[in-house]
């Protein structure tokens, strides 16, 4: 939270009051009034010229130096402000306005502990000073926010509560305590702080956004909808709030309200892909389907980037909390990817001619060249058209950029098999199995090709060897037992069926 505007505005009221209490004959009252007037009107450069002239003529007192320091601050001249404010403090260490200026200076420098001390000294010298109180509160809140960003939750909470002790009606303190409790997984406690904050500041959109999150985490769908309705009343151009509201309307069976909400989300450029997909489906619109696909690709890419950043920041040393966060991100990534998959199905339905759908896929790949999902969709299209050479080319392009793509490796294997390159196909199928050893389809693909080649005994040997390396894979043991039954090894098959059952029971 910044206190730049509020604190400085209050300081000026204090200046006007002090003007008549501090006699400094060298600088006339009219000159000083003119400097304050310039400052009040935001004419800081002009105020600086007047005050610097007074300084040059040795006519400025500590009050005028403090005003000059504040003017420097408003112009971003922090070094000059510090020099003149320190000079004013040496000259008159008992003038409250000097310490208010120093507090503002330290706050601007993000030295919040020192800012708090300066504002506290100003409060000692003038116990009734509202700006000193506000400065102390703001310094505590910002220092607490630093503690929170450093993972020091208890220290952060202590600062926020100290701020609340000074000002029980501090909306920023209540808001930060609400955030703290939300991060701790305590939405009910967060709600208590945030509801009080809203009672004090009913138009605070940040508080309202947090209450939306509270109701979501509480699992209160009706409350969640009410909070979203309040939010869009406060922020009618908030596209993502409209998107979430549209989803809730749809879930309640209110299609007319859902459409109205999704239209608002689309109008204001929501980053959520679902509104575009919903509207594309309703209106049978290719252009909206293109938007849905693009938004889905972008959202999935952003979530992947966040996951990569988290891993990089911790240099691979992930704790339990980090792993949980990555798991949650993985679930979130699935949402836009599902919308993308549904959108591609819709696009195919919207075209009578498969070549038109192909043109859409090529266009989307051109727009979003880094999307592996769009390249995979193009590969599947060629595969479904029995264009095996074209499919193979796409799958190999994908694998050059994304060697761990299971879909591309499996697609490449199928294309190689259909192009009568069986040995290469076997290697590709085995690579797909290595990448995803619990997918039953990979075993089926291998079995069919090994059967076609009359080399089932070779597959049996491979699976037995794999079972030694991957001894906790129930799918592997089940498929191994099936093959042993086919090839006449009943005792081994019984043992492997038993092992499969044990692993499945342990996983429940």
N, C-alpha and C positions, 0 to 999 in steps of 0.2 A: 504494500500500500504506500503510495506517495503522499507526503503531507506538504509538498511544495506550495500548492495554491492556498490551502486553508491556513497553514501556519503563517505564511507571509502576509496574507490579507489581515489576519488578526494582529500581527505585529504593527501594521500601519495604524490600526485603531489605537494601539498602545502608544505609538509615536505621537499621534495627535494629542493624546492626553498628557504625555510627558512634556510636550512643547511648552506648556505654561508652568511647569514645575521646576525646570532646570534652567537657571539663569546663566547664560553665556553671552556677556555683552558684546564680545568681539564680532559675533555673527548675528546680524539683526533678525528680529522676529519675522519680518517680511521676507528676508532672504531664505530663512529656514522654512517658512510656510511655502514658499515657491518651490523649494527642493522637494518637500513632501508632496506637493500637488503634482509635480512632474512624476514622482515615483508612483503615486496613486493612479495616475492616468496611463501607466505603463511606458512612460517615456524615460527609460532607464539611462540611455546614453546621455540625454540632456541633463538628467539629475546628476549623473557622474560628473559632467563638465562643471556644473555649479558647485558641487561639493569639492571637487579637486581644486577648483580655483580658490575656495575658502581654505583648503589645506595649504596651498602654495603661499597664501597670504598670512598663514598662521592664525586664521580666524576660527577654525573648526574645533569644536569640543568633542568629547567622547561620544555624545549623542550623535553628532554629525558624522563621526567616523563610523559608528554602527550603521547609520543609514547608507553611507557610502559602501560599506562592506556588503550590505544586503543588495544594493544596486549592482555591485560587481557579480554577486551570486546570480542574479536574474539574467545577467549577460553571459553567464558561463565562465567568468574569469575567477576561477576558484583560488588560484595562488594569490591574486591581488586581494581577494576577499579575506583570505586567511591572514595575510600580513596586516591589513588595516584593522581587523577585528582583534587580533592579538595586541596590537598597539593600543586599541581602545581599552582592552582589559587591563593592561599595565597602567594605563592612565587613571581608570576608575573601575576597580574590581567589584564595586558595590552597586553598579548600575545594572538593573535587571535586563534591560534591552540588549546590552552587550552579550550577556550569556544566552539570550534567546537567539541572537545572530550566530553565536558560536555553535549552538545546538543545531541550528538549521544547516550550518556549514558541515558539521560532522555527519548530519543525516545525508546531505548531498554526497558526501564521500563514502557513504555506507559504513561508517564507523558508529554503529548504533549504540554500543555501550557508552562511548564518549558522548554521543548526542544525548543519551539519557542523563548522564551526569551533568551536562551543561544545562539542560532543561530543568533538572532538579535544583541546581543552584539558582536559576532564575526564579523558581517557585519559592525557594527560601527567602529570597530578597523581596519577592512580591507574592505572598501567599494567595492572593485573589486572582492571579494571572491565569486566564483561561487558555491563552496560547501556550504557556509553560506546561499546563496540564495536558493539552492535546499533543504537545511535542513528546512528553514522557510516554503517553499511551502509544503513539505511533512508533516511537523507538523500540518499545517493548515488543510490539507486534511484529515489526520487521526483524528484530533479532530472533524472535521465536520462529519466524518463517525460515531464517537461515539455519537454525537448529534442525528444523523439520527436514529441510532439503539435505542436511548432512546425516539424516537417519537418527537424530537424537530426539526421539518423541517426547520423553519425559521433560527434557530441558525446554522443548518448544511449548509443551503444555503449561509449564511453570510460568513462562513469560506471558503467554496469552491470559492466564488467570490473574497475574499481577496487573496486566492492563485492564482487565475487567474489574478488579478491585478499585482501581483509580476511577474508572468510568463504567459503571454497571450497564450503561446503555450504549456501549461501544459496539456498533454493528460489525466492524472488521474483526474485533476480538471474538465475538460470537460466531462469526462466519468461519474463522480459522479453527476454532474449537470444533465446529461441525465437521470441517474437512478432516481434522485429526481423528475424530471418532469414526468417520466413514472409512478412512484408511485402516483403522483398527478392526473394521468389520462390525461396528456397533451402530447400525442405522437408527435404532431407537434413541440412543443418547445423542446422536447427531441431530435428530429431529427436534429434540428439546431446545438445543442451542439455536437452530436455524428458524424454528417457529417464533422464538422470541425476537430474533433479528428481523424477521419479516414484519412482526407487529410494530417494530420501531422504524422500519424502512420498507413499506409495502411495495415500492417501485424498484427495489434493488434487484436487478436481473440476475446478478451472481448468486444471491441467496435463493432466488426462485429456481435457478438451474440446479443448485445443490439439492433442493427439496424434491425436484423431479428424480434425481438419482436416489435419494432416500427412499421414496415410495417404490421405486423399481427394486431396490435391494430388499425392501421389506416384503416384496411379493404382493403388494396391495395394488391390484390392477385398477380398481375404481379410483383410488387415491392418486395413482400415477397419471391417470387420464385427467383428473381435475387439476393436478399441478401443471401438466402440459398445457391445458387450456389457459391457465393463468399466465404461463410463460409466453404463449403466442399472443395473448392480449397485451403483455408488456413489450414483446418483441415481435411484432407482426411480420417482420422480414427475416425471422430466424428459420432458415430452411430445414435444418436437421430436426428442430422441434416439431415442425409440421410433418416431417417424415415419420417420426415416432408416433405422433398422434394419429396419423393415417393408418399405421399398422394396428394400433389399438382399436380404432373404429372398425377396421376390417374384421378383427378378431371378435368383436361384439356383433358382427353381422350388419353393421351400418354402412352399406356400400356407398350410399350417396355422400355421407360425411367423409368417408375414406377418400372418395374421388376428389372432393373439394380440398381436403388436406393435402393429398398428393399433388394436386395442381398447384397449390401454394408452394410446396416443396420444390417442384420443378421450375416454377416461375422465378424463385429466388436462388436457384442454383444449388440445390442440396448436393452434398458429397455422398449421400446414401444412394446406392444403385436401385434399391427396391421400388421406390416411387416411379421411376422411369419404366421399369419392367412392368409394373402393375398397369400403368397408363398405356404402355405399348400393347399389352395384351387386350385391354378393354377397347382401345381405339384401332387395333390392327395396324399399328404404325411402325414402319421400318425405321424411320428416323429416330423415334423414341427408343426403339430397341437398340439402335447403335449407341445412343446415349447411355442406356442401361449397361451395355457391355463395357463401354469406356469407363464409367464410374466404378464398376465392379473391379476392373483391372487396376485402376488407380488405388482403390481402397485396399485391395489385397497387397499391392506393392508397398503401400505405406506401412501396413501392419508387419510385413516381412522386414522392412527397413528398421522398424522399432525393435523387433526381435534381434536383428543382427547388431544393432547399436548396443543393446543390453549385454549381449555376449561379449562384444568387443570391449566395452567399458570395464567389464570384470575379468578380461583377459582369459576367458574360458573357465575361471574358477567360480562356478555357480553354486550358491547356497540353496537351501530348501525353498526359501521365499522366491528366489530367482527362477527356479524350476517351475514353481507354481504359476508365476507370472507368464513364463513362456508357454505353459500348458494353456492358460487362459487366452493368450494371443493366438495359439494354434486353433482354438475353438472359434475365435472371432474371425480368423482368416477363412474358415470354412463357409461363413455366411455369405460374403461377396462372391466366393467361388461357386456356391450353389446358385446364386442369382445369375452369374455368368453362364453356367451350364443351362439353366432354364431359359435364359434369353437366346442362346444359340439354338435350342430346340424350337423356340417360338419363331425365330428368323427363318428356320427351315420350313416351318409350317406356312409362313407368309408368302413363300415363293412356290409357284407351280413348277417352275423350271429349275432343276438342280444347279444349272450353270449360274443362275442368279444368286443362289445361296453361296456358291463358290466365290463369286465376285464380292459378296459381302465379307466373306472370310478374308479374302485378299486385302480388301480395303481396311478392315480392322487390324490385320497384321501390319499393314503399312503405317497406320496411325499409332499402334502400340507395339513396336518391333521387339520389345524386351519381354513381352508376355509369353511365357511358356505354354499357358493354357490355350491361347489362341493358335499357336503353332500346332499344338497337339490336336486341336479341333480340325485344323486344315488337313493334318495327316489322317485323321479318322474319316474325313470326307472322301479323300482319295481312296482310302481302303474300302469304304462302303460302295464306291463306284467301281471297284475291282481294277483301279488304276494303280497297280502294284509298284511299278517303277517310280511313279510320282510320289506315292506314299513313302517308299523307301528313302527317297531323296529328302522328304520333309523330316522323317524320323531321324535321319543321320544329322540333319542340320540342328535339330533340337538337342541331340546328344552331344554335339560338339560344344554347345553352350551350357547344357545341363546334363552332365553325364549320369546323374543319379535319378533321372526321370524314368520311373518304372513303366509308365504308359508308353513312352517312346521306345524303351528297350523291348517291351513286349510287342509293340507294333512293328518294330524293325524285324523281330524274329518271324512274325507272321508273313511280312512282305517277302523276306528271304525264302521262306518255305514255299510260298506261292510262285516265286520266281525260279523254283527248282534249284535252290542252293542249300541243300539240307544240312551239310556240316556246319556252315555259317549260322544257319537257323538254330541248330542245337546249342551252339555257343551263346547265341543271343538269348534263347529261352533260359539257359542256365544262369546267365547274367541277371535276367529279370528275377529269377528265383532268389539269387543272392541278395538282390536289393530288397525283396519283399518275401521272405521265406515263409510267411504265414498266410499267403494268398493261395487258396486251393486251386484257382484257375491255372497258375503256373505249372503245378504238378500235372494237371490234366493235359495242358499243351505239350509238355515233355513226353508224357506217356503216349499220346496219339502219334507223335512223330517217331519216337523210338519203335512203336509197334509197326508203323508203316515201313520202317527200315529193317525190321526184324532183329532189333538189338535191345530187347527188353532186359536181358540179363545184365547188360552194361548199365542200364538205368538202375537196376536193383543194387548193383555194387556202389553206384554213386550215392544213392539214398542211404544205404547202410553207413557209408563213410561219413555222410553229412550228419547222421543221427549221433555220431560220436562227438561231433563239434557242437551241434545244436541240440543238446540233450533235454531241453525244456520246451520243445516245440510240439504241441499236441497234433497240429495239422500234419507235420512231417511224419510222426509215428502212425497216424491214421492212414496216410497215403502209402507209407511203406508196407503196412499190414495188408492193404488192398492188393498191392503188387505181389506180395509174397503168397497171398491166397491164389492169385491168378497163375503164379508160376509153380505152385505145388510145394510150398514150404509152410504147412499149417502150424507147426509148433512155434516157429519164429513169429508167425502172424499173430497167434494168441498172445504171446509175450508182448508184442508191440501194441496190440489192442489194449492190453492191461495198462501199459505205460501211458497210452493216450488218455484212458479214463482217469488215471491218477492225476495227470497234469490238468485235465479239464476240471476235476473236482477241486484241486488246489487253487485254481483261478477264480472260482465262484465266490 
